[in-house]
Amino acid sequence: MAGLAAGTIAAENGLETLMLRTGQSATAYSSGAIDIIGYPPEGLALKEYLPDTEVPFKTPSDGLRAILTLFPFHPYGIIGFGADDDKVVESVIAHVKESISWLKERLAGSCAALIGGFERNIYPITVLGTTKPTCLIQETMWSETLNANPDNVLIFAGFRGHAEFNALSTTRAYLENQLRTGKPPHKVGHCVLEISPFGKPYNISSIELARHFDHDGSMVDLAAAIKKHVDQLGATHVAIPPVLGIEQALQNKAELQKELGVEVFELVALPPSVPGFRLQRAMDRTFKNAGGTLLIGHQARSAIFKNDMIESVVAQSPRREVTISPKTVILASGKFIGGGLEADENGIRETVLDLMPVTTNLHPAEEVRPVYHTNVFSLSPDGHAVLGAGLAVDMDFRPIDADGVERAKNLFCAGSILAKYNYSLEKSGLGVALSTGLAAGRNAARMAKEVS
Ligand SMILES: Cc1cc2nc3c(=O)[nH]c(=O)nc-3n(C[C@H](O)[C@H](O)[C@H](O)COP(=O)(O)OP(=O)(O)OC[C@H]3O[C@@H](n4cnc5c(N)ncnc54)[C@H](O)[C@@H]3O)c2cc1C
């Protein structure tokens, strides 16, 4: 997300833009829903500091205001560093709001078209039957009326042989939550459908189902399979795991709704996630349509520095080594999943340029053993501090060393490689990647134009 946002904005500014990507990304693993900010960083009990702010944050701007007050070095805070003191908060809010509109516009009509907005956080249902605060979801996940009427009847529909989703346990978890909160709907059922995409009724993956549903005519069988359960339970809404297609999901949702006469929507996925894949695919196209060049399977290995500038970057693919001499470079290599950071018993390293990573407290992390920055419980409300490690940057998103000096004047970075942002805890992942990607992309584009 960060690299594609940065690259697209640079290309839209008329610059020749090249993206190198090894392949694997957290963006493609993500649920494809764009979180801006759901919870305070570091599991902070906000009541003590900001008693009037509700958690999870009701709106992205509530969350941003809290972060800017209490965590000024959070990547969202850095976006506002250049503004006058009394305008920092409003400038960050304006930037993030504009980033959301920018993304929605670019992805409109794509396989990852988005719905939602800056006015409020929304709570889509996950495949586990829980809900999570987020800002934008793919249109396929949207239900207009689910919570509107206490008489609504919701069915969770799963597929036999699809181990990534269990309709019964999702139903139980969801129902428990609804009864606890008192929110509608309270009438919830489940069904298991028999669809064998490639002739086998077992070990079916989400991506196989999605590929199958991209074929013309595949909705006829699916609609027929769901219909009998809808009629039997008097369902008004049907929730399906996010497998309605890669390219055709939105059209398939519309077709199912027409055939069944009820609202159909996808749940929010766990990895591996078809909507995350859709998001990456749609962003790749946006970047290429803006004029960018994408080299997949190319790993940036090193750079030659000269006079405080990066002179060239060396990348390796299975077949060749390429040397590129750009005017500016944006490092958006992600954290541990993307491959931008690596950690072992000796410490944490930045993998491409050997820059200095820092901990979430902004202390050098090169000799920090991750074991001291992880929680004993894998799923803990306090999260894992190691996920807040990354690069420290100046106000233009240039990575800095222990003395606060930038490593190169033409090197910028964005996204989850940045320190002090722990997306799994905060629910801020793609929002920070998008907003900092656009900020770093604009800074890099401006500099490239200046040095031309
Ligand atoms: C399972 C999971 C679920 C998530 N769910 C959500 C969610 O629901 N909502 C949300 O907002 N966020 C979510 N997130 C967080 C979100 O996905 C990340 O914060 C975001 O994708 C980070 O984007 P990024 O561009 O910084 O990094 P990445 O998406 O990881 O991209 C980094 C890219 O850099 C490339 N790269 C790395 N090293 C090199 C190299 N040397 N040369 C060339 N290329 C290189 C990688 O191949 C990769 O393509 C989730 C994350 C995970 C892991």
The ligand as a Tripos MOL2 file, in Angstrom:
@<TRIPOS>MOLECULE
LIG
   53    58     1     0     0
SMALL
NO_CHARGES

@<TRIPOS>ATOM
      1 C1         -2.8320  -10.7450    8.5820 C.3       1 LIG1
      2 C2         -2.9150   -9.2640    8.5010 C.ar      1 LIG1
      3 C3         -4.1580   -8.6450    8.4840 C.ar      1 LIG1
      4 C4         -4.2420   -7.2630    8.4010 C.ar      1 LIG1
      5 N1         -5.4690   -6.6840    8.3380 N.ar      1 LIG1
      6 C5         -5.5510   -5.3460    8.1870 C.ar      1 LIG1
      7 C6         -6.8210   -4.7190    8.0510 C.ar      1 LIG1
      8 O1         -7.8540   -5.3530    8.1110 O.2       1 LIG1
      9 N2         -6.8550   -3.3750    7.8710 N.ar      1 LIG1
     10 C7         -5.7220   -2.6160    7.8330 C.ar      1 LIG1
     11 O2         -5.8110   -1.4080    7.6620 O.2       1 LIG1
     12 N3         -4.5000   -3.1910    7.9750 N.ar      1 LIG1
     13 C8         -4.3970   -4.5220    8.1440 C.ar      1 LIG1
     14 N4         -3.1790   -5.1050    8.2780 N.ar      1 LIG1
     15 C9         -1.9860   -4.2570    8.2980 C.3       1 LIG1
     16 C10        -1.6370   -3.8150    6.8770 C.3       1 LIG1
     17 O3         -1.7480   -4.9160    6.0190 O.3       1 LIG1
     18 C11        -0.2210   -3.2660    6.8350 C.3       1 LIG1
     19 O4         -0.0690   -2.2700    7.8210 O.3       1 LIG1
     20 C12         0.0520   -2.6340    5.4940 C.3       1 LIG1
     21 O5         -0.2850   -3.5200    4.4550 O.3       1 LIG1
     22 C13         1.5150   -2.2630    5.3830 C.3       1 LIG1
     23 O6          1.7310   -1.8230    4.0810 O.3       1 LIG1
     24 P1          3.1810   -1.5290    3.5970 P.3       1 LIG1
     25 O7          3.0530   -1.0340    2.2030 O.co2     1 LIG1
     26 O8          3.8990   -0.6780    4.5600 O.co2     1 LIG1
     27 O9          3.9430   -2.9270    3.6230 O.3       1 LIG1
     28 P2          3.6820   -4.2770    2.8130 P.3       1 LIG1
     29 O10         2.2890   -4.3770    2.3430 O.co2     1 LIG1
     30 O11         4.2310   -5.3900    3.6240 O.co2     1 LIG1
     31 O12         4.5810   -4.0870    1.5160 O.3       1 LIG1
     32 C14         5.9750   -4.1380    1.5600 C.3       1 LIG1
     33 C15         6.4490   -4.5120    0.1720 C.3       1 LIG1
     34 O13         7.8600   -4.3580    0.1010 O.3       1 LIG1
     35 C16         8.3880   -5.4350   -0.6400 C.3       1 LIG1
     36 N5          9.7910   -5.5790   -0.2880 N.ar      1 LIG1
     37 C17        10.3320   -5.8090    0.9330 C.ar      1 LIG1
     38 N6         11.6810   -5.8500    0.8360 N.ar      1 LIG1
     39 C18        11.9770   -5.6290   -0.4790 C.ar      1 LIG1
     40 C19        13.1830   -5.5550   -1.2170 C.ar      1 LIG1
     41 N7         14.3730   -5.7100   -0.6310 N.pl3     1 LIG1
     42 N8         13.1200   -5.3100   -2.5480 N.ar      1 LIG1
     43 C20        11.9250   -5.1550   -3.1720 C.ar      1 LIG1
     44 N9         10.7330   -5.2310   -2.5160 N.ar      1 LIG1
     45 C21        10.7760   -5.4680   -1.1860 C.ar      1 LIG1
     46 C22         7.5420   -6.6110   -0.2520 C.3       1 LIG1
     47 O14         7.6150   -7.6240   -1.2400 O.3       1 LIG1
     48 C23         6.1570   -5.9720   -0.1920 C.3       1 LIG1
     49 O15         5.5360   -6.0310   -1.4470 O.3       1 LIG1
     50 C24        -3.0630   -6.4780    8.3650 C.ar      1 LIG1
     51 C25        -1.8190   -7.1000    8.3780 C.ar      1 LIG1
     52 C26        -1.7430   -8.4700    8.4370 C.ar      1 LIG1
     53 C27        -0.3940   -9.1250    8.4540 C.3       1 LIG1
@<TRIPOS>BOND
     1     1     2 1
     2     2     3 ar
     3     2    52 ar
     4     3     4 ar
     5     4     5 ar
     6     4    50 ar
     7     5     6 ar
     8     6     7 ar
     9     6    13 1
    10     7     8 2
    11     7     9 ar
    12     9    10 ar
    13    10    11 2
    14    10    12 ar
    15    12    13 ar
    16    13    14 ar
    17    14    15 1
    18    14    50 ar
    19    15    16 1
    20    16    17 1
    21    16    18 1
    22    18    19 1
    23    18    20 1
    24    20    21 1
    25    20    22 1
    26    22    23 1
    27    23    24 1
    28    24    25 2
    29    24    26 1
    30    24    27 1
    31    27    28 1
    32    28    29 2
    33    28    30 1
    34    28    31 1
    35    31    32 1
    36    32    33 1
    37    33    34 1
    38    33    48 1
    39    34    35 1
    40    35    36 1
    41    35    46 1
    42    36    37 ar
    43    36    45 ar
    44    37    38 ar
    45    38    39 ar
    46    39    40 ar
    47    39    45 ar
    48    40    41 1
    49    40    42 ar
    50    42    43 ar
    51    43    44 ar
    52    44    45 ar
    53    46    47 1
    54    46    48 1
    55    48    49 1
    56    50    51 ar
    57    51    52 ar
    58    52    53 1
@<TRIPOS>SUBSTRUCTURE
     1 LIG1         1 GROUP 0 **** ****
